[in-house]
Amino acid sequence: MSEVTQAVASGAHRTDKQASSNQDPHAEHNVPMSTYVAIFIALMVLLVVTVVAAFLPLGAANMPVAMLIATVKAALVILYFMHVKFASRLTKVFVAASFVWHAIMFVMTFFDYWSRDWLSNSRGWNDSPVKSQYDAGVKRDGHDGRGGHGAEKHDDNTGGKHVGDPASGKSHDPAAPLEGAQGHPGAG
């Protein structure tokens, strides 16, 4: 055997014994059962803290507190039960990168949600003729805005779904000819 082959076989060429490339990725990590029990107890305590925090009047701090508790619980599960704490550096980098990406998505989503009241609705949204006609039909037909109907009904189709649909509150008579059918007004 040559000197190089002997050096590689013995591991003498390795200068960093703790480097992730020198560790066996399938090596067993002897984690004592007491560690798992401690993590389980911590998760149960955090569960109780989550329930208690949900009933406290925290106002605007409610969401950040809930997210903080959830993040701590997720970190405990990932580090210990998924064995990332004992994994190679490359695995830790990928886990950290996924958390960073997750945080970016949450920040973008919450920024969109929080900033919706900063600008007024566009003119097209508020002045839409379809929306105006629908609102006028709803008010005139006596709808209460929650799906309820008043007693007063009209024969026009304001607020109806499609042209030719019966007016709100009316049902279609199956014996009556459909508008647009051959030989009837509006037929092509």
PEVENNOR-V384261 format. One record per run of one state. SS is the DSSP state (helix for helix, strand for strand, loop for the rest). FROM is the first residue (numbers start at 1). TO is the last residue. If there is no record, write none. Layout:
ss = <SS,SS>
from = <FROM,FROM>
to = <TO,TO>
This chain:
ss = <loop,helix,loop,helix,loop,helix,loop,helix,loop,helix,loop,helix,loop,helix,loop,helix,loop>
from = <1,3,11,20,23,33,56,61,82,84,87,89,118,123,127,129,141>
to = <2,10,19,22,32,55,60,81,83,86,88,117,122,126,128,140,188>
